[in-house]
Amino acid sequence: MGALAPSLIAAGLGLALLGVLIARALERSGHLAGDARIERDHVRRYVPVTSMPLVSVCLSGVTWAIRRWFG
């Protein structure tokens, strides 16, 4: 159990770094293709139609890998 803690900390830091990198990339490009942006008089809405399934697939892959390595 002692080797598990550093591995989880490293995985958490890696995910945090990945999140920062993705956020920076999206700031520069604006949004992914397929994401909806609705702008009217005083209302702005952003609907991440493409981003959320992509994030879900990535997180599913991470949890699958963790289960395979530690399960």
N, C-alpha and C positions, 0 to 999 in steps of 0.2 A: 504494500500500500504506500510505502514511502516514495517509490519512484513515480507514482501516479500524480502526485501534487505538482511537481515541476513540469510534467508533460501537460497537465491541464492549464497551468499558468502560461506556458509557451503557446499552446493552442489559442488561448484567450487573447494574448498579445498579438498573435498572428492575425486573428479575426479582426481585432481592432484596427490594425495597420491596413488590412485589406479594405475595411470599411472607409477609412480615411482616403485611401487611394481611389476608391470608386466614387466617393463624394467629390473629390477634386476633379476627376475626369468628367463627371456629370456637370460640374460648375462650368467647365470650359466649353463643353459641347451644348449645354442647355438641357437636353433631355435625350432619351433614347427614341429611336424611330418607333412609332406606335403608341407612344405616350400622348395623352390628350391634354391640351391646354386650352381652357375656355376663358376668354377675356371679354368682358362687357363693360358698361359704363363704370361702375364702382365695384365690380366683382371679378375676382381672378380665382380660377380653380385649376388645379393640376391633378390629373387622374393618371397614375402610373400603371397603365394597362400592360405595358411590356416589362417594366422594371420589377414589379412585384412577383410575377411568375419566375423571372430570372433569379431573383433573390431566393425564392422558395426552392428552386432546383439546386442552387449552390448550397444552401443550408442543409437540404436533404442529403446531398453528397458528403458534406462534412460529418453529419450525424451517422451516416452509413459507415464512413471510414473510421470514426471513433468506435462504433460498435464492433467493427471487424477487428481493429487493433487491440481493444481492451475487453471485448466481450468474450 
